[in-house]
Amino acid sequence: MNFVNMSAQCVRKSISQLLQVNSGVVVQQTRNTFVLKRRNPPPLYRKGSKPPNMRSRHFIYDLIEDTDIRKRPLLNLILTQYVAGLGSAGTKITMSPMRAYKELLLPGLAVYDTPQNVEKYAVKTEDLTEPSSPFVPRTINFMRHIILSIKMSNDTPWTLEPWHVRSAFRLAGIHMNEDCITMPNHVISGPNHDIENREFYVTITVNKREQTPVRCRIHHHANNVNDQKSIPVNHNFWKEMAEPIFPEDKAVLDQLPIPYLVEKERANEISSNGAV
């Protein structure tokens, strides 16, 4: 009998030690839900009668759904301030939960879309310091880094007009209306090989508010092969800087960043010289 009591005490002691939580261990509940379905339904019984005994086959379940791997719905948010690429304060956006928590909710750049927050962050007056669209900064940055090639006839007299510039932008993959283009103060006419591959700038207005200068160059094209050979063509013009047509435009052109391909070509030359 004493042996049985001692054994019971040892078992209780070991169980109590196992149930004790160390100070370095954090116990936290998890919201795990599994939807199951019995493979073999239990038999029915009359109301008020004793339920029949369950067999082992009645405890076999099929997994219907694991809620941990369920795709979470997108979150509806309201921006509390301007966020590049998303919008300004008061803009409603939809984003995946993980990205929303990490990039917007934790830094305090957005709140949940609730009636109270809609009223709190409603934009009553237009803030002109913010871009008119979340894509405007990206668009302007791209246009400031390009060299727009405008091909003009070497056979027919011409004067540069906005529709010429619009056609050149369309060839570069940028579509706009002619009223977005502000031509230079000087008249550019030709054909004139002295302005071949030389720079000037036009001003582009985005959403009737933001403006940016764009670097442009004139390149002549002749239908006759012999006439085309007389044109001083530079096939790698996008890799080199050029002189302005009008000296007074140099200050504006120098403020523009170095075009992407020119900067890439310079980096390749530096790396090749270093390798040698």
Buried (B, 14 or more C-beta within 10 A) or exposed (E): EEEEEEEEEEEEEEEEEEEEEEEEEEEEEEEEEEEEEEEEEBEEEEEEEEEEEEEEEBEEEEEEEEEEEEEEEEBBBBBBBBBEEBBBBBBBBEBEEEEBEEBBBEEEBBBEBEEEBEEEBEEEEEEEEBBBBBBBBEBBEBBBBBBBBBBBEBEEEBEBEBEBBBEBBEEBEBEBEEEBBBBBEEEBEBBBEEBBBBBBBBBBBBEEEBEBBBBBBBBBBBEEEEBEEEBEEEEEBBBBEBEBBBEEBEEBBEEBEEBEBBEEBBEEEEEEEEEE
